[in-house]
Amino acid sequence: MRRRIVLAALVAAAGFSASPSLADGKADYMAACLAASNNNTELCTCKTDEAVKIADEEMLGFIAIALKDNPKFREMVQKGEVPDAVIKKWPVYVRQSNAVCIPPAN
């Protein structure tokens, strides 16, 4: 019985620790987007909402780096510092978030 209580507490703690990190990634992404878009709140709110549907915490961090300092991000890609899974998912993130957040040109 005692083992179950301890195990339940550990599982609950793990769940709670995962949520704040995603919130932090979302906040970092939003801040980077606002800085890169000259404070376009409407666009960045949409892009942030879409990004968290597509990207995990790790990818959100790399997207924020790319928004803040694109040359640094490209250098990281060239050095192999960006995981292949992130690189592979990148065009999906761009395509899907743009389809939802950027109105088509008339």
N, CA, C and O atoms as CSV, one atom per row, in Angstrom:
chain,resi,resn,atom,element,x,y,z
A,1,MET,N,N,0.824,-1.192,0.000
A,1,MET,CA,C,0.000,0.000,0.000
A,1,MET,C,C,0.876,1.267,0.000
A,1,MET,O,O,0.640,2.204,-0.763
A,2,ARG,N,N,1.863,1.266,0.854
A,2,ARG,CA,C,2.735,2.428,0.950
A,2,ARG,C,C,3.470,2.668,-0.372
A,2,ARG,O,O,3.669,3.812,-0.783
A,3,ARG,N,N,3.869,1.580,-1.030
A,3,ARG,CA,C,4.555,1.705,-2.316
A,3,ARG,C,C,3.652,2.368,-3.355
A,3,ARG,O,O,4.115,3.176,-4.161
A,4,ARG,N,N,2.367,2.024,-3.335
A,4,ARG,CA,C,1.426,2.611,-4.294
A,4,ARG,C,C,1.276,4.114,-4.065
A,4,ARG,O,O,1.188,4.888,-5.018
A,5,ILE,N,N,1.247,4.512,-2.824
A,5,ILE,CA,C,1.113,5.931,-2.508
A,5,ILE,C,C,2.341,6.694,-2.996
A,5,ILE,O,O,2.223,7.765,-3.593
A,6,VAL,N,N,3.520,6.130,-2.736
A,6,VAL,CA,C,4.760,6.774,-3.174
A,6,VAL,C,C,4.804,6.829,-4.697
A,6,VAL,O,O,5.158,7.860,-5.269
A,7,LEU,N,N,4.447,5.731,-5.355
A,7,LEU,CA,C,4.437,5.690,-6.814
A,7,LEU,C,C,3.442,6.702,-7.376
A,7,LEU,O,O,3.753,7.405,-8.337
A,8,ALA,N,N,2.257,6.783,-6.790
A,8,ALA,CA,C,1.254,7.751,-7.243
A,8,ALA,C,C,1.770,9.182,-7.078
A,8,ALA,O,O,1.552,10.027,-7.946
A,9,ALA,N,N,2.445,9.446,-5.978
A,9,ALA,CA,C,2.998,10.782,-5.746
A,9,ALA,C,C,4.065,11.108,-6.783
A,9,ALA,O,O,4.116,12.233,-7.280
A,10,LEU,N,N,4.920,10.137,-7.119
A,10,LEU,CA,C,5.957,10.372,-8.121
A,10,LEU,C,C,5.350,10.623,-9.499
A,10,LEU,O,O,5.796,11.511,-10.225
A,11,VAL,N,N,4.338,9.844,-9.854
A,11,VAL,CA,C,3.677,10.031,-11.142
A,11,VAL,C,C,3.020,11.409,-11.195
A,11,VAL,O,O,3.126,12.108,-12.203
A,12,ALA,N,N,2.352,11.797,-10.127
A,12,ALA,CA,C,1.702,13.113,-10.083
A,12,ALA,C,C,2.739,14.227,-10.191
A,12,ALA,O,O,2.537,15.202,-10.915
A,13,ALA,N,N,3.844,14.081,-9.472
A,13,ALA,CA,C,4.896,15.101,-9.524
A,13,ALA,C,C,5.480,15.210,-10.930
A,13,ALA,O,O,5.758,16.312,-11.402
A,14,ALA,N,N,5.665,14.088,-11.591
A,14,ALA,CA,C,6.195,14.111,-12.958
A,14,ALA,C,C,5.230,14.832,-13.884
A,14,ALA,O,O,5.657,15.595,-14.751
A,15,GLY,N,N,3.944,14.602,-13.711
A,15,GLY,CA,C,2.942,15.283,-14.520
A,15,GLY,C,C,2.949,16.774,-14.299
A,15,GLY,O,O,2.842,17.546,-15.252
A,16,PHE,N,N,3.074,17.189,-13.053
A,16,PHE,CA,C,3.090,18.620,-12.762
A,16,PHE,C,C,4.353,19.280,-13.273
A,16,PHE,O,O,4.305,20.432,-13.703
A,17,SER,N,N,5.479,18.591,-13.241
A,17,SER,CA,C,6.715,19.222,-13.704
A,17,SER,C,C,6.739,19.370,-15.215
A,17,SER,O,O,7.423,20.255,-15.729
A,18,ALA,N,N,6.005,18.522,-15.948
A,18,ALA,CA,C,5.985,18.629,-17.400
A,18,ALA,C,C,5.172,19.835,-17.853
A,18,ALA,O,O,5.545,20.497,-18.822
A,19,SER,N,N,4.094,20.126,-17.186
A,19,SER,CA,C,3.223,21.225,-17.593
A,19,SER,C,C,3.907,22.586,-17.551
A,19,SER,O,O,3.818,23.332,-18.526
A,20,PRO,N,N,4.590,22.943,-16.458
A,20,PRO,CA,C,5.236,24.260,-16.453
A,20,PRO,C,C,6.284,24.414,-17.542
A,20,PRO,O,O,6.451,25.514,-18.068
A,21,SER,N,N,6.995,23.352,-17.898
A,21,SER,CA,C,8.019,23.499,-18.925
A,21,SER,C,C,7.393,23.801,-20.277
A,21,SER,O,O,7.944,24.589,-21.046
A,22,LEU,N,N,6.251,23.190,-20.583
A,22,LEU,CA,C,5.564,23.502,-21.834
A,22,LEU,C,C,5.063,24.935,-21.798
A,22,LEU,O,O,5.125,25.648,-22.799
A,23,ALA,N,N,4.565,25.355,-20.638
A,23,ALA,CA,C,4.126,26.743,-20.500
A,23,ALA,C,C,5.305,27.690,-20.708
A,23,ALA,O,O,5.158,28.729,-21.352
A,24,ASP,N,N,6.466,27.341,-20.171
A,24,ASP,CA,C,7.655,28.167,-20.363
A,24,ASP,C,C,8.049,28.215,-21.832
A,24,ASP,O,O,8.387,29.281,-22.347
A,25,GLY,N,N,8.009,27.078,-22.510
A,25,GLY,CA,C,8.333,27.037,-23.934
A,25,GLY,C,C,7.366,27.870,-24.743
A,25,GLY,O,O,7.763,28.565,-25.679
A,26,LYS,N,N,6.105,27.801,-24.387
A,26,LYS,CA,C,5.085,28.592,-25.079
A,26,LYS,C,C,5.334,30.084,-24.854
A,26,LYS,O,O,5.237,30.881,-25.787
A,27,ALA,N,N,5.652,30.453,-23.623
A,27,ALA,CA,C,5.926,31.866,-23.307
A,27,ALA,C,C,7.183,32.349,-24.025
A,27,ALA,O,O,7.214,33.468,-24.538
A,28,ASP,N,N,8.220,31.509,-24.064
A,28,ASP,CA,C,9.454,31.877,-24.773
A,28,ASP,C,C,9.184,32.067,-26.266
A,28,ASP,O,O,9.662,33.019,-26.883
A,29,TYR,N,N,8.411,31.145,-26.828
A,29,TYR,CA,C,8.062,31.234,-28.248
A,29,TYR,C,C,7.299,32.529,-28.512
A,29,TYR,O,O,7.614,33.258,-29.452
A,30,MET,N,N,6.297,32.812,-27.686
A,30,MET,CA,C,5.482,34.012,-27.865
A,30,MET,C,C,6.351,35.270,-27.794
A,30,MET,O,O,6.211,36.167,-28.624
A,31,ALA,N,N,7.242,35.338,-26.812
A,31,ALA,CA,C,8.121,36.505,-26.664
A,31,ALA,C,C,9.024,36.667,-27.884
A,31,ALA,O,O,9.217,37.778,-28.377
A,32,ALA,N,N,9.574,35.557,-28.366
A,32,ALA,CA,C,10.459,35.619,-29.538
A,32,ALA,C,C,9.677,36.041,-30.778
A,32,ALA,O,O,10.171,36.824,-31.590
A,33,CYS,N,N,8.471,35.529,-30.923
A,33,CYS,CA,C,7.633,35.886,-32.064
A,33,CYS,C,C,7.288,37.374,-32.029
A,33,CYS,O,O,7.370,38.058,-33.049
A,34,LEU,N,N,6.904,37.868,-30.862
A,34,LEU,CA,C,6.570,39.292,-30.744
A,34,LEU,C,C,7.763,40.169,-31.109
A,34,LEU,O,O,7.609,41.177,-31.799
A,35,ALA,N,N,8.941,39.789,-30.650
A,35,ALA,CA,C,10.147,40.575,-30.967
A,35,ALA,C,C,10.450,40.527,-32.465
A,35,ALA,O,O,10.836,41.537,-33.054
A,36,ALA,N,N,10.277,39.360,-33.077
A,36,ALA,CA,C,10.594,39.201,-34.499
A,36,ALA,C,C,9.549,39.843,-35.409
A,36,ALA,O,O,9.849,40.188,-36.553
A,37,SER,N,N,8.321,40.005,-34.905
A,37,SER,CA,C,7.231,40.504,-35.753
A,37,SER,C,C,6.834,41.944,-35.453
A,37,SER,O,O,5.773,42.403,-35.878
A,38,ASN,N,N,7.676,42.646,-34.730
A,38,ASN,CA,C,7.358,44.023,-34.355
A,38,ASN,C,C,6.052,44.090,-33.563
A,38,ASN,O,O,5.191,44.935,-33.807
A,39,ASN,N,N,5.937,43.158,-32.597
A,39,ASN,CA,C,4.793,43.093,-31.679
A,39,ASN,C,C,3.452,42.857,-32.361
A,39,ASN,O,O,2.450,43.475,-32.003
A,40,ASN,N,N,3.437,41.966,-33.341
A,40,ASN,CA,C,2.183,41.590,-33.997
A,40,ASN,C,C,1.486,40.543,-33.117
A,40,ASN,O,O,1.660,39.337,-33.295
A,41,THR,N,N,0.701,41.041,-32.174
A,41,THR,CA,C,0.066,40.172,-31.173
A,41,THR,C,C,-0.879,39.163,-31.814
A,41,THR,O,O,-0.893,37.996,-31.423
A,42,GLU,N,N,-1.660,39.593,-32.782
A,42,GLU,CA,C,-2.618,38.696,-33.424
A,42,GLU,C,C,-1.902,37.523,-34.099
A,42,GLU,O,O,-2.274,36.366,-33.902
A,43,LEU,N,N,-0.883,37.828,-34.889
A,43,LEU,CA,C,-0.119,36.783,-35.570
A,43,LEU,C,C,0.560,35.865,-34.556
A,43,LEU,O,O,0.484,34.642,-34.673
A,44,CYS,N,N,1.215,36.447,-33.577
A,44,CYS,CA,C,1.991,35.639,-32.635
A,44,CYS,C,C,1.113,34.783,-31.733
A,44,CYS,O,O,1.501,33.676,-31.359
A,45,THR,N,N,-0.055,35.281,-31.384
A,45,THR,CA,C,-0.981,34.466,-30.589
A,45,THR,C,C,-1.402,33.245,-31.395
A,45,THR,O,O,-1.421,32.127,-30.880
A,46,CYS,N,N,-1.738,33.464,-32.656
A,46,CYS,CA,C,-2.128,32.358,-33.531
A,46,CYS,C,C,-0.965,31.386,-33.731
A,46,CYS,O,O,-1.130,30.177,-33.572
A,47,LYS,N,N,0.221,31.921,-34.083
A,47,LYS,CA,C,1.384,31.057,-34.341
A,47,LYS,C,C,1.767,30.264,-33.089
A,47,LYS,O,O,2.156,29.100,-33.182
A,48,THR,N,N,1.657,30.896,-31.923
A,48,THR,CA,C,1.981,30.201,-30.677
A,48,THR,C,C,0.991,29.069,-30.428
A,48,THR,O,O,1.388,27.956,-30.085
A,49,ASP,N,N,-0.285,29.353,-30.600
A,49,ASP,CA,C,-1.305,28.313,-30.405
A,49,ASP,C,C,-1.084,27.137,-31.357
A,49,ASP,O,O,-1.236,25.980,-30.966
A,50,GLU,N,N,-0.730,27.434,-32.592
A,50,GLU,CA,C,-0.484,26.366,-33.568
A,50,GLU,C,C,0.824,25.631,-33.264
A,50,GLU,O,O,0.897,24.410,-33.401
A,51,ALA,N,N,1.838,26.363,-32.857
A,51,ALA,CA,C,3.141,25.738,-32.583
A,51,ALA,C,C,3.033,24.687,-31.489
A,51,ALA,O,O,3.637,23.619,-31.598
A,52,VAL,N,N,2.275,24.971,-30.438
A,52,VAL,CA,C,2.189,23.986,-29.351
A,52,VAL,C,C,1.381,22.759,-29.756
A,52,VAL,O,O,1.465,21.726,-29.092
A,53,LYS,N,N,0.604,22.849,-30.824
A,53,LYS,CA,C,-0.105,21.675,-31.347
A,53,LYS,C,C,0.842,20.777,-32.142
A,53,LYS,O,O,0.652,19.562,-32.206
A,54,ILE,N,N,1.861,21.385,-32.745
A,54,ILE,CA,C,2.751,20.678,-33.668
A,54,ILE,C,C,4.077,20.306,-33.015
A,54,ILE,O,O,4.583,19.200,-33.203
A,55,ALA,N,N,4.628,21.229,-32.255
A,55,ALA,CA,C,5.994,21.079,-31.737
A,55,ALA,C,C,5.988,20.667,-30.273
A,55,ALA,O,O,5.093,21.029,-29.509
A,56,ASP,N,N,7.005,19.906,-29.901
A,56,ASP,CA,C,7.196,19.573,-28.491
A,56,ASP,C,C,8.057,20.652,-27.845
A,56,ASP,O,O,8.462,21.612,-28.501
A,57,GLU,N,N,8.330,20.489,-26.569
A,57,GLU,CA,C,9.099,21.477,-25.800
A,57,GLU,C,C,10.461,21.740,-26.436
A,57,GLU,O,O,10.893,22.888,-26.541
A,58,GLU,N,N,11.132,20.677,-26.858
A,58,GLU,CA,C,12.461,20.831,-27.459
A,58,GLU,C,C,12.388,21.671,-28.729
A,58,GLU,O,O,13.187,22.587,-28.921
A,59,MET,N,N,11.432,21.357,-29.588
A,59,MET,CA,C,11.327,22.090,-30.847
A,59,MET,C,C,10.932,23.546,-30.609
A,59,MET,O,O,11.426,24.439,-31.296
A,60,LEU,N,N,10.043,23.793,-29.640
A,60,LEU,CA,C,9.671,25.174,-29.335
A,60,LEU,C,C,10.907,26.000,-28.982
A,60,LEU,O,O,11.022,27.163,-29.368
A,61,GLY,N,N,11.816,25.388,-28.253
A,61,GLY,CA,C,13.048,26.084,-27.894
A,61,GLY,C,C,13.878,26.443,-29.120
A,61,GLY,O,O,14.421,27.545,-29.202
A,62,PHE,N,N,13.980,25.520,-30.070
A,62,PHE,CA,C,14.739,25.806,-31.291
A,62,PHE,C,C,14.038,26.840,-32.161
A,62,PHE,O,O,14.699,27.660,-32.798
A,63,ILE,N,N,12.708,26.812,-32.196
A,63,ILE,CA,C,11.981,27.830,-32.959
A,63,ILE,C,C,12.238,29.203,-32.347
A,63,ILE,O,O,12.446,30.179,-33.068
A,64,ALA,N,N,12.225,29.277,-31.029
A,64,ALA,CA,C,12.488,30.554,-30.355
A,64,ALA,C,C,13.899,31.051,-30.678
A,64,ALA,O,O,14.103,32.244,-30.907
A,65,ILE,N,N,14.866,30.139,-30.696
A,65,ILE,CA,C,16.235,30.533,-31.063
A,65,ILE,C,C,16.254,31.076,-32.489
A,65,ILE,O,O,16.878,32.103,-32.758
A,66,ALA,N,N,15.575,30.389,-33.398
A,66,ALA,CA,C,15.544,30.829,-34.799
A,66,ALA,C,C,14.903,32.200,-34.934
A,66,ALA,O,O,15.347,33.013,-35.745
A,67,LEU,N,N,13.867,32.467,-34.152
A,67,LEU,CA,C,13.215,33.773,-34.204
A,67,LEU,C,C,14.095,34.875,-33.619
A,67,LEU,O,O,14.109,35.997,-34.124
A,68,LYS,N,N,14.822,34.554,-32.563
A,68,LYS,CA,C,15.661,35.544,-31.887
A,68,LYS,C,C,16.956,35.818,-32.648
A,68,LYS,O,O,17.394,36.964,-32.746
A,69,ASP,N,N,17.567,34.759,-33.186
A,69,ASP,CA,C,18.893,34.891,-33.802
A,69,ASP,C,C,19.031,33.838,-34.902
A,69,ASP,O,O,19.638,32.786,-34.697
A,70,ASN,N,N,18.462,34.135,-36.069
A,70,ASN,CA,C,18.444,33.160,-37.150
A,70,ASN,C,C,19.826,32.718,-37.604
A,70,ASN,O,O,20.014,31.529,-37.864
A,71,PRO,N,N,20.815,33.623,-37.714
A,71,PRO,CA,C,22.159,33.157,-38.090
A,71,PRO,C,C,22.723,32.138,-37.090
A,71,PRO,O,O,23.363,31.164,-37.485
A,72,LYS,N,N,22.483,32.368,-35.812
A,72,LYS,CA,C,22.937,31.409,-34.798
A,72,LYS,C,C,22.247,30.064,-34.994
A,72,LYS,O,O,22.883,29.015,-34.901
A,73,PHE,N,N,20.949,30.100,-35.264
A,73,PHE,CA,C,20.211,28.857,-35.482
A,73,PHE,C,C,20.746,28.110,-36.692
A,73,PHE,O,O,20.950,26.898,-36.626
A,74,ARG,N,N,20.978,28.811,-37.796
A,74,ARG,CA,C,21.519,28.147,-38.994
A,74,ARG,C,C,22.883,27.531,-38.716
A,74,ARG,O,O,23.192,26.444,-39.202
A,75,GLU,N,N,23.690,28.226,-37.936
A,75,GLU,CA,C,24.996,27.694,-37.547
A,75,GLU,C,C,24.833,26.418,-36.712
A,75,GLU,O,O,25.572,25.449,-36.887
A,76,MET,N,N,23.860,26.437,-35.811
A,76,MET,CA,C,23.593,25.242,-34.996
A,76,MET,C,C,23.178,24.063,-35.871
A,76,MET,O,O,23.574,22.926,-35.616
A,77,VAL,N,N,22.384,24.336,-36.896
A,77,VAL,CA,C,21.965,23.277,-37.823
A,77,VAL,C,C,23.188,22.725,-38.541
A,77,VAL,O,O,23.362,21.509,-38.630
A,78,GLN,N,N,24.032,23.610,-39.051
A,78,GLN,CA,C,25.230,23.178,-39.781
A,78,GLN,C,C,26.168,22.366,-38.903
A,78,GLN,O,O,26.816,21.438,-39.388
A,79,LYS,N,N,26.251,22.697,-37.627
A,79,LYS,CA,C,27.127,21.972,-36.699
A,79,LYS,C,C,26.493,20.679,-36.191
A,79,LYS,O,O,27.125,19.931,-35.445
A,80,GLY,N,N,25.258,20.413,-36.588
A,80,GLY,CA,C,24.582,19.198,-36.137
A,80,GLY,C,C,24.044,19.303,-34.718
A,80,GLY,O,O,23.808,18.283,-34.069
A,81,GLU,N,N,23.850,20.512,-34.233
A,81,GLU,CA,C,23.379,20.715,-32.865
A,81,GLU,C,C,21.846,20.706,-32.744
A,81,GLU,O,O,21.304,20.724,-31.639
A,82,VAL,N,N,21.171,20.679,-33.871
A,82,VAL,CA,C,19.710,20.610,-33.878
A,82,VAL,C,C,19.334,19.172,-34.241
A,82,VAL,O,O,19.766,18.665,-35.276
A,83,PRO,N,N,18.541,18.518,-33.409
A,83,PRO,CA,C,18.184,17.114,-33.672
A,83,PRO,C,C,17.479,16.938,-35.021
A,83,PRO,O,O,16.733,17.806,-35.474
A,84,ASP,N,N,17.738,15.799,-35.637
A,84,ASP,CA,C,17.117,15.488,-36.928
A,84,ASP,C,C,15.593,15.525,-36.848
A,84,ASP,O,O,14.936,15.948,-37.799
A,85,ALA,N,N,15.031,15.091,-35.737
A,85,ALA,CA,C,13.568,15.087,-35.584
A,85,ALA,C,C,13.014,16.507,-35.673
A,85,ALA,O,O,11.942,16.719,-36.240
A,86,VAL,N,N,13.729,17.468,-35.122
A,86,VAL,CA,C,13.296,18.871,-35.178
A,86,VAL,C,C,13.394,19.377,-36.612
A,86,VAL,O,O,12.473,20.029,-37.104
A,87,ILE,N,N,14.485,19.085,-37.272
A,87,ILE,CA,C,14.679,19.523,-38.661
A,87,ILE,C,C,13.609,18.915,-39.563
A,87,ILE,O,O,13.075,19.589,-40.444
A,88,LYS,N,N,13.302,17.658,-39.345
A,88,LYS,CA,C,12.305,16.967,-40.164
A,88,LYS,C,C,10.909,17.556,-39.948
A,88,LYS,O,O,10.125,17.659,-40.892
A,89,LYS,N,N,10.604,17.939,-38.718
A,89,LYS,CA,C,9.273,18.465,-38.396
A,89,LYS,C,C,9.125,19.954,-38.733
A,89,LYS,O,O,8.010,20.474,-38.782
A,90,TRP,N,N,10.244,20.631,-38.961
A,90,TRP,CA,C,10.220,22.087,-39.188
A,90,TRP,C,C,9.296,22.507,-40.327
A,90,TRP,O,O,8.464,23.392,-40.121
A,91,PRO,N,N,9.400,21.911,-41.528
A,91,PRO,CA,C,8.519,22.346,-42.619
A,91,PRO,C,C,7.041,22.097,-42.314
A,91,PRO,O,O,6.178,22.844,-42.776
A,92,VAL,N,N,6.751,21.063,-41.549
A,92,VAL,CA,C,5.367,20.791,-41.155
A,92,VAL,C,C,4.860,21.928,-40.281
A,92,VAL,O,O,3.753,22.429,-40.481
A,93,TYR,N,N,5.679,22.333,-39.307
A,93,TYR,CA,C,5.318,23.445,-38.425
A,93,TYR,C,C,5.073,24.717,-39.252
A,93,TYR,O,O,4.062,25.393,-39.059
A,94,VAL,N,N,5.978,25.041,-40.157
A,94,VAL,CA,C,5.847,26.267,-40.960
A,94,VAL,C,C,4.586,26.199,-41.813
A,94,VAL,O,O,3.781,27.130,-41.814
A,95,ARG,N,N,4.418,25.106,-42.531
A,95,ARG,CA,C,3.279,24.966,-43.444
A,95,ARG,C,C,1.951,25.030,-42.687
A,95,ARG,O,O,1.047,25.772,-43.072
A,96,GLN,N,N,1.839,24.254,-41.614
A,96,GLN,CA,C,0.565,24.190,-40.896
A,96,GLN,C,C,0.253,25.487,-40.158
A,96,GLN,O,O,-0.888,25.947,-40.176
A,97,SER,N,N,1.237,26.070,-39.519
A,97,SER,CA,C,0.960,27.306,-38.778
A,97,SER,C,C,0.686,28.466,-39.732
A,97,SER,O,O,-0.163,29.311,-39.447
A,98,ASN,N,N,1.389,28.517,-40.850
A,98,ASN,CA,C,1.124,29.570,-41.831
A,98,ASN,C,C,-0.259,29.414,-42.461
A,98,ASN,O,O,-0.946,30.406,-42.708
A,99,ALA,N,N,-0.667,28.176,-42.721
A,99,ALA,CA,C,-1.978,27.938,-43.329
A,99,ALA,C,C,-3.098,28.462,-42.427
A,99,ALA,O,O,-4.112,28.955,-42.922
A,100,VAL,N,N,-2.924,28.360,-41.133
A,100,VAL,CA,C,-3.944,28.809,-40.192
A,100,VAL,C,C,-3.822,30.289,-39.879
A,100,VAL,O,O,-4.831,30.979,-39.740
A,101,CYS,N,N,-2.587,30.787,-39.767
A,101,CYS,CA,C,-2.370,32.118,-39.203
A,101,CYS,C,C,-2.133,33.244,-40.206
A,101,CYS,O,O,-2.266,34.415,-39.851
A,102,ILE,N,N,-1.792,32.923,-41.426
A,102,ILE,CA,C,-1.499,33.971,-42.408
A,102,ILE,C,C,-2.574,33.922,-43.486
A,102,ILE,O,O,-2.681,32.938,-44.218
A,103,PRO,N,N,-3.378,34.996,-43.585
A,103,PRO,CA,C,-4.445,34.986,-44.591
A,103,PRO,C,C,-3.879,34.941,-46.004
A,103,PRO,O,O,-2.831,35.525,-46.276
A,104,PRO,N,N,-4.566,34.252,-46.895
A,104,PRO,CA,C,-4.076,34.182,-48.276
A,104,PRO,C,C,-4.100,35.571,-48.930
A,104,PRO,O,O,-4.956,36.402,-48.627
A,105,ALA,N,N,-3.160,35.793,-49.815
A,105,ALA,CA,C,-3.099,37.069,-50.548
A,105,ALA,C,C,-4.211,37.096,-51.585
A,105,ALA,O,O,-4.517,36.087,-52.219
A,106,ASN,N,N,-4.798,38.248,-51.740
A,106,ASN,CA,C,-5.900,38.380,-52.716
A,106,ASN,C,C,-5.385,38.680,-54.079
A,106,ASN,O,O,-6.168,38.822,-55.018
